[in-house]
Amino acid sequence: QVQLVESGGGLVQAGGSLRLSCAASGRIFSISAMGWYRQAPGKWRELVATIRGGGSTSYADSVKGRFTISRDNAKNMVYLQMNSLKPEDTAVYYCNLQQGLDYWGQGTQVTVSS
């Protein structure tokens, strides 16, 4: 049974940084794509960044140059380094694994104050 657990969220001032972590357990294939999504109040869940098994990455235009996604296949971990945070980055951030099915974590709150 696959489980994803996010951590690292919190309250930070605009311009600050946070690092989110996602611990995956169960049968995880290193070739599977993983990613981070976010959902702000009253908005749809949106893709933030993805990383494929080979290490290629993609980002939403709104976070390019500020966020970096990475993974450690040996530890089944995915990270999201978020720099130069803005109030509009405030949302619940979810870890996602695409492995036949879509798997989701419970989410971690990120709040950026102005």
KEVORO-716123 format. One line per 10 residues: number of its first residue (from 1); their letters; for each residue x, y, z of C-alpha. Coordinates in nm, 4 decimals. Example, Ala and Ser with C-alpha at 12.3 -4.5 7.8 and 13.67 -1.06 7.14 Angstrom:
2
1 = AS = 1.2300/-0.4500/0.7800; 1.3670/-0.1060/0.7140;
% end
This chain:
114
1 = QVQLVESGGG = 0.0000/0.0000/0.0000; 0.1472/0.3319/-0.1103; 0.1457/0.6200/0.1357; 0.2754/0.9732/0.0975; 0.3465/1.1989/0.3946; 0.4374/1.5644/0.3504; 0.6197/1.7820/0.5990; 0.7968/2.1147/0.6156; 0.5128/2.3583/0.5753; 0.4675/2.6603/0.7964;
11 = LVQAGGSLRL = 0.4427/3.0362/0.8204; 0.7079/3.2477/0.6535; 0.7450/3.6107/0.5555; 0.7490/3.7166/0.1935; 1.0946/3.6671/0.0473; 1.1670/3.3761/0.2774; 1.2266/3.0105/0.2052; 1.0808/2.6744/0.2978; 1.1695/2.3194/0.2081; 0.8914/2.0665/0.1763;
21 = SCAASGRIFS = 0.9566/1.6951/0.2058; 0.7471/1.4007/0.0949; 0.8172/1.0544/0.2305; 0.6811/0.7722/0.0181; 0.6304/0.4233/0.1544; 0.5154/0.1009/-0.0032; 0.6088/-0.0317/-0.3444; 0.7597/0.2703/-0.5206; 0.9201/0.2456/-0.8625; 1.2029/0.4870/-0.9306;
31 = ISAMGWYRQA = 1.0737/0.5413/-1.2837; 0.7458/0.6810/-1.1544; 0.6825/1.0523/-1.1845; 0.6324/1.2480/-0.8666; 0.5235/1.6018/-0.8156; 0.3916/1.8789/-0.5985; 0.0532/2.0420/-0.6358; -0.1070/2.3183/-0.4366; -0.4559/2.4395/-0.3616; -0.5406/2.7832/-0.2326;
41 = PGKWRELVAT = -0.8773/2.8624/-0.0726; -1.1482/2.8887/-0.3359; -0.9195/2.7736/-0.6152; -0.8602/2.4546/-0.8076; -0.5642/2.2352/-0.7241; -0.2770/2.3274/-0.9552; 0.0456/2.1660/-1.0589; 0.3572/2.3244/-0.9108; 0.6414/2.0959/-1.0215; 0.7066/1.7425/-1.1409;
51 = IRGGGSTSYA = 1.0105/1.5196/-1.1577; 1.0264/1.2076/-1.3698; 1.2166/0.8903/-1.3039; 1.5063/1.0013/-1.5189; 1.5316/1.3258/-1.3252; 1.3786/1.5630/-1.5783; 1.1726/1.8378/-1.4197; 0.9004/2.0801/-1.5132; 0.7535/2.3782/-1.3315; 0.4532/2.6026/-1.3384;
61 = DSVKGRFTIS = 0.5413/2.9405/-1.4861; 0.4514/3.1084/-1.1575; 0.7294/2.9298/-0.9678; 1.0039/2.8976/-1.2287; 1.3337/3.0269/-1.0997; 1.2115/3.0227/-0.7390; 1.1206/2.6594/-0.6676; 1.3305/2.3474/-0.7175; 1.2020/1.9913/-0.7085; 1.4344/1.7005/-0.6367;
71 = RDNAKNMVYL = 1.4123/1.3360/-0.5381; 1.6173/1.0749/-0.3584; 1.5130/0.7379/-0.4995; 1.7157/0.5448/-0.2441; 1.5136/0.7041/0.0365; 1.1836/0.7347/-0.1542; 1.1823/1.1071/-0.0839; 1.0788/1.4065/-0.2912; 1.1601/1.7634/-0.1955; 1.0443/2.1077/-0.2950;
81 = QMNSLKPEDT = 1.2819/2.3915/-0.2170; 1.0860/2.7160/-0.2240; 1.2751/3.0453/-0.2316; 1.1623/3.4061/-0.2687; 0.8198/3.3127/-0.1440; 0.5273/3.5404/-0.2214; 0.1890/3.5781/-0.0495; 0.0282/3.4214/-0.3568; 0.2212/3.1010/-0.2842; -0.0008/3.0510/0.0209;
91 = AVYYCNLQQG = -0.1793/2.7177/-0.0186; -0.1962/2.3601/0.0959; 0.0791/2.1727/-0.0829; 0.0253/1.8104/-0.1825; 0.2723/1.5441/-0.2861; 0.1684/1.3284/-0.5818; 0.2889/0.9954/-0.7178; 0.1855/0.8718/-1.0620; 0.2199/0.4947/-1.0605; -0.0689/0.3454/-1.2475;
101 = LDYWGQGTQV = -0.2951/0.5328/-1.0119; -0.2600/0.8801/-0.8691; -0.1530/0.8782/-0.5053; -0.1783/1.1836/-0.2788; -0.0506/1.2886/0.0578; -0.2612/1.4660/0.3184; -0.1087/1.8042/0.2400; 0.0958/2.0583/0.4311; -0.0018/2.4217/0.4806; 0.2266/2.6959/0.3542;
111 = TVSS = 0.1389/3.0497/0.4561; 0.3377/3.3460/0.3279; 0.2746/3.6758/0.5025; 0.3286/4.0113/0.3344;
% end
